[in-house]
């Protein structure tokens, strides 16, 4: 197993419970407030780590413009849209729509990068992975799910923003010292979202949320954001944006694993089929497909006509 695949699994573990945490928190905490606190907690955690490691943020310049764009595309916009959408759609629907991120990413990568052109392997891998995602979510859909048109559009737009963020980071934010890029963009996202939350939602006028909501918010900030985006940039430095986007297919696998191990949910056949398809899709994007024609001919004893 390659190191990139290991890091992709780690990132999916960090992001796996995010939709569940959002679903718990958004019942008591307004969507923009969740975003502001989530990115704020993550920014503080990473800034403390930078201080402990004696790493300084870069001086003011063009790079901060790129950090601002990333703060919007990777955090402020998609976090707000997903938080808002989960008031109107089930988490299963949100995870499926989040799975469109690789499809957006391969298209953006083809037109806006020089080294990640569209290939048959990338298209095939993305489609295979998406089919696996549908298999994983099939029981939820058969049981009936809640979804509105606006909720679906908001979650789809969030996935599109994630895809754009991966391409933008690949082009403009690579090569920074460890922790610098996520710390900077999360700090800027906090500066953007905090006044918006106070202006539009008046969070201080609401009573203190429950322990469950606060715990979910803490987990989102420290694990689903701070730690996750450190790993995010680790993968981006050595692998392409298309490969990184495949994490959105792995995320539901760990969500299901949590359901089985923590909630005692039953193991069903669709989990194995979906998981196998997702892994096949990820490996296809990572390695490409080369059909062993010569070996197949030898196996079948094929000989050319004389």
C-alpha positions in Angstrom: 0.0 0.0 0.0 1.4 3.3 -1.1 2.0 6.1 1.5 -0.5 8.3 -0.3 -3.2 5.7 0.1 -2.4 5.4 3.8 -2.7 9.2 4.2 -6.0 9.1 2.2 -7.4 6.6 4.6 -6.3 8.7 7.6 -8.0 11.8 6.1 -11.2 9.8 5.5 -11.1 8.7 9.1 -10.8 12.3 10.3 -13.6 13.4 7.9 -15.8 10.3 8.3 -17.9 11.4 11.3 -18.3 15.1 10.1 -21.8 14.8 8.6 -23.0 13.1 11.8 -21.4 15.8 13.9 -23.0 18.5 11.7 -26.4 16.9 11.9 -26.1 16.9 15.7 -24.8 20.4 16.1 -27.1 22.2 13.5 -30.2 21.2 15.6 -29.1 23.7 18.3 -26.5 25.9 16.7 -27.1 28.1 13.6 -25.2 27.1 10.4 -22.9 30.1 10.1 -22.1 30.0 13.8 -21.0 26.4 13.5 -18.7 27.4 10.6 -17.2 30.3 12.6 -16.5 28.3 15.7 -15.3 25.3 13.7 -12.7 27.2 11.7 -11.8 29.3 14.7 -11.0 26.3 16.9 -9.0 24.8 14.1 -7.1 28.0 13.5 -6.2 28.5 17.1 -5.0 24.8 17.4 -2.7 25.2 14.3 -1.4 28.6 15.3 -0.4 27.1 18.7 1.4 24.2 17.0 3.2 26.7 14.7 4.3 28.6 17.8 5.5 25.5 19.5 7.5 24.5 16.4 8.9 28.0 16.0 7.4 28.3 12.5 6.3 31.7 11.3 3.6 32.6 8.8 4.9 34.2 5.6 5.1 38.0 5.3 2.2 39.9 3.8 2.2 39.5 0.0 0.5 37.7 -2.9 0.4 34.4 -1.0 -2.1 35.9 1.4 -4.4 36.5 -1.4 -4.2 32.8 -2.3 -4.8 31.9 1.4 -7.9 34.1 1.4 -9.3 32.3 -1.7 -8.6 28.9 -0.1 -10.3 30.1 3.1 -13.4 30.8 1.1 -13.4 27.8 -1.3 -12.2 25.1 1.2 -13.9 26.3 4.4 -16.3 29.3 4.5 -18.4 28.5 1.4 -18.7 24.7 1.6 -19.0 24.5 5.4 -21.8 27.0 5.4 -23.6 25.3 2.5 -23.4 21.8 4.0 -24.5 23.1 7.4 -27.5 24.9 5.9 -28.4 22.0 3.6 -28.4 19.4 6.4 -31.4 21.2 7.8 -33.3 20.0 4.7 -31.7 16.8 3.6 -30.6 13.6 5.3 -26.9 13.0 6.0 -27.0 10.0 3.6 -28.1 12.4 0.8 -25.4 14.9 1.9 -22.7 12.2 1.7 -23.8 11.2 -1.8 -23.7 14.8 -3.0 -20.3 15.2 -1.3 -19.2 12.3 -3.5 -19.6 14.4 -6.6 -16.5 16.3 -5.6 -14.1 14.0 -7.7 -16.3 14.5 -10.7 -16.0 18.3 -10.4 -12.3 18.0 -9.6 -11.3 16.0 -12.7 -13.1 18.5 -14.9 -11.5 21.5 -13.3 -8.1 19.8 -13.3 -8.3 19.1 -17.0 -8.9 22.8 -17.9 -6.9 24.6 -15.2 -3.8 22.4 -14.6 -1.0 21.3 -16.9 -0.1 18.0 -15.2 -3.6 16.6 -14.4 -5.3 16.2 -17.8 -8.4 14.1 -18.1 -7.7 10.5 -18.7 -9.7 7.3 -19.2 -8.4 6.0 -15.9 -9.4 9.1 -13.9 -12.9 9.1 -15.4 -13.3 5.3 -14.9 -12.0 5.5 -11.3 -14.3 8.4 -10.4 -17.4 6.6 -11.9 -16.5 3.3 -10.2 -16.0 5.1 -6.9 -19.3 6.9 -7.3 -21.1 3.6 -8.0 -19.6 2.2 -4.8 -20.9 5.2 -2.9 -24.4 4.6 -4.3 -24.2 1.0 -3.1 -23.2 2.1 0.4 -26.1 4.5 0.6 -28.7 2.3 -1.1 -30.4 1.1 2.2 -31.0 4.7 3.3 -32.6 5.5 0.0 -34.7 2.4 -0.1 -36.0 3.2 3.4 -36.8 6.7 2.3 -34.9 9.9 2.8 -35.7 13.6 3.4 -34.5 16.0 0.8 -35.5 19.4 -0.7 -34.4 20.9 -4.0 -32.7 23.8 -2.3 -30.9 21.5 0.1 -29.7 19.3 -2.8 -28.5 22.4 -4.7 -26.7 23.8 -1.7 -24.8 20.5 -1.0 -23.9 20.1 -4.7 -22.6 23.7 -4.8 -20.5 22.9 -1.7 -19.0 19.9 -3.4 -18.2 22.0 -6.4 -16.4 24.5 -4.1 -14.4 21.7 -2.6 -13.3 20.6 -6.1 -12.3 24.2 -7.0 -10.3 24.4 -3.7 -8.3 21.3 -4.5 -7.3 22.7 -7.9 -6.5 26.1 -6.6 -4.4 24.8 -3.8 -2.5 22.5 -6.2 -1.7 25.6 -8.4 -1.1 28.3 -5.9 -0.5 27.1 -2.3 1.9 24.2 -2.6 5.4 24.3 -1.2 4.7 26.0 2.1 6.2 24.8 5.4 4.1 22.2 7.2 1.0 23.6 9.0 1.5 27.1 7.4 -1.1 26.9 4.6 -4.0 25.4 6.7 -3.2 27.7 9.6 -3.3 30.8 7.4 -6.4 29.9 5.4 -8.3 28.9 8.6 -7.4 32.1 10.3 -8.7 34.1 7.3 -11.8 32.0 7.2 -12.4 32.8 10.8 -12.0 36.5 10.2 -14.6 36.2 7.4 -17.2 34.0 9.0 -17.2 35.4 12.6 -18.7 38.9 11.7 -21.1 37.2 9.3 -22.3 34.9 12.0 -22.9 37.8 14.4 -24.5 39.9 11.7 -26.9 37.3 10.4 -27.5 34.9 13.4 -26.9 36.7 16.7 -25.3 33.6 18.3 -25.0 35.2 21.8 -28.8 35.6 22.0 -29.3 31.9 21.9 -29.0 29.7 25.0 -26.0 27.5 25.8 -26.1 24.4 23.5 -26.2 20.9 25.0 -23.1 18.8 25.7 -23.7 16.7 22.6 -23.8 19.8 20.3 -20.7 21.3 21.9 -18.8 18.1 21.7 -19.7 17.7 18.1 -18.5 21.2 17.4 -15.2 20.6 19.2 -14.6 17.4 17.2 -15.4 19.2 14.0 -12.9 21.9 14.8 -10.0 19.9 16.1 -10.2 16.6 14.1 -12.5 17.3 11.1 -10.8 20.6 10.3 -7.4 21.2 12.0 -5.9 17.7 11.8 -7.7 16.9 8.5 -6.3 19.9 6.6 -2.8 19.1 7.7 -3.2 15.7 6.1 -5.0 17.3 3.2 -1.8 19.3 2.3 0.4 16.4 3.0 -1.4 14.4 0.2 -1.6 17.4 -2.1 2.2 17.8 -2.0 2.9 14.4 -3.4 -0.3 13.4 -5.3 -2.7 15.2 -7.6 -5.9 17.0 -6.8 -8.0 14.3 -8.5 -6.5 11.6 -6.3 -7.0 13.8 -3.2 -10.7 14.3 -4.1 -11.3 10.5 -4.0 -11.3 10.8 -0.2 -15.0 11.8 -0.5 -15.7 8.2 -1.6 -13.8 6.7 1.4 -15.5 9.0 4.0 -18.9 7.1 4.0 -17.0 3.8 4.5 -15.8 5.0 7.8 -19.1 6.5 8.7 -20.6 3.0 8.2 -17.8 1.5 10.2 -18.7 3.8 13.1 -22.3 2.7 12.8 -21.3 -1.0 13.0 -18.8 -0.7 15.8 -20.4 2.0 18.0 -24.1 1.7 17.3 -24.2 -2.1 16.6 -25.7 -1.7 13.1 -25.8 -4.9 11.1 -23.2 -5.7 8.4 -24.9 -6.1 5.0 -23.9 -7.2 1.5 -24.0 -3.7 0.0 -21.2 -2.6 2.4 -18.8 -5.1 0.9 -19.8 -4.4 -2.7 -19.7 -0.6 -2.1 -16.4 -0.8 -0.3 -14.8 -2.9 -3.0 -16.0 -0.6 -5.7 -14.7 2.5 -3.9 -11.3 0.9 -3.3 -11.2 -0.1 -7.0 -12.0 3.4 -8.0 -9.3 5.0 -5.8 -6.7 2.5 -7.0 -7.7 3.1 -10.6 -7.3 6.9 -10.3 -4.0 6.4 -8.5 -2.4 3.9 -10.8 -4.4 4.0 -14.0 -5.7 1.0 -15.9 -3.7 -1.0 -18.3 -5.5 -4.0 -19.7 -3.1 -7.0 -19.9 -3.9 -7.9 -23.5 -0.7 -9.9 -24.1 -1.1 -12.0 -21.0 -4.7 -12.7 -21.8 -3.8 -13.9 -25.3 -1.2 -16.3 -23.8 -3.7 -17.5 -21.2 -6.3 -18.3 -23.9 -3.7 -19.8 -26.2 -4.5 -17.3 -29.0 -2.5 -17.5 -32.1 -2.7 -15.2 -35.1 -4.2 -16.5 -38.3 -1.6 -17.5 -40.9 
